[in-house]
Amino acid sequence: MNILFVCNQNENRSKTAEKLFKSRFNTKSAGLYNEKPLNQKQLSWADTIIVMEDDQRAEIGKRFPKQYMQKRIISLNIPDVYHFNQPDLVNVLKDKMKDSF
């Protein structure tokens, strides 16, 4: 299964998730507001898109309405208060993903 993790900058939450779950899934990560923002090719690759906050799901819908309707998009509701690979973030990601898969 191809899973694309998306957050604002692709520095902390989505990067940590990509690394954390790469042994279970084919993973990639992207940001919405960075120098190389999420693109159609990345969305096409993904079977499931996991966003960290609900407003990121809405932004994907605005930018890519066709693909948005064709994809399973899950929001983990993890606020942008963590650093890359922070133990608390790792624990929250494991807990939230357990509920989703």
Order of alpha helices (4+ residues) and beta strands (2+ residues): beta-alpha-beta-alpha-beta-alpha-alpha-beta-alpha
